[in-house]
Amino acid sequence: MRLYIASQKQENCSYFDLQPTIIGTPVLHGYFRSSCSWRVRIAFALKGIEYDQVPVNLIKDGGQQVVHILHKHEALSQCQAWICLTIVLYVLQLSDQYKKLNPMQQVPSVEIDGITISQSLAVIQYIDETRPGPALLPADPKKRAQVRMISDVIASGIQPLQNLHVLQKIGAEKVQWAQHFIERGFQALEPILKQTAGKYCVGDEISMADICLVPQVYNAERFKVDVEQYPTIKRLNQTLLEIQAFKVTNPSCQPDTPADLR
């Protein structure tokens, strides 16, 4: 296991004074189409952090954790991966084994620095506070508050209402349900972004708000929401999708992406 010691800022520093010891490679337990998992993948990519993936199948009855550990950023075919990497494939019952890792039995869960973090925004803020690379929250307090506001509108006010567990309870009306709450959320988000956006959601630097936006637009398109009604959201999404960190983390190219969705 690799051991890294996080460098400390020098003068005039705050929480960076007490950075934890960075141990080994983070492990992301996620699902290819989970917007929350995608947020974390984007954050890792923007920060240039290598990580391992452990796909968790949210669809199969009872839930299964399909462990398929692949190092990110390795351009390997499946056969090459079997030769060059240690790939462990096995099936675990989610109800017992994954619940020990994440009592909510949701994704993502990230094993990092000797702890497990199970909420995407908590993961993003943790790696931003403990790893070098582009800042995912602005230094300016007002902009920082705006980033958190937009992130929470999406992560708390829109996405949970089309979460898989919710849709399973809704049944036959799930598409209409998802459309209603995405549109309701976008009707609020569009005027907010008109006020805060520059090139990206808040000004001209990529932030946690952008990380939250792109997966939510992907969900909107899955549920046939007309994004043309929201020109600011559409523009920002198109701009962000041109950035490599958003491309390589797309649900269409993950280890557990079904062949027909690649």
Secondary structure, DSSP 8 states (H G I E B T S, - for coil): --EE------SS-SGGGG---EES--EEEE-TT-HHHHHHHHHHHHHT---EEEEEESSSTT-EEEEE--BTT----HHHHHHHS---EEEEEIIIIIHHH-TT--S-EEEETTEEE-SHHHHHHHHHHHS-SS-SS-SSHHHHHHHHHHHHHHHHHTGGGG-HHHHHHHGGGHHHHHHHHHHHHHHHHHHHHHHHBSSSSSBTS--HHHHHHHHHHHHHHHTT--GGG-HHHHHHHHHHTTSHHHHTTSGGGSTT--GGG-
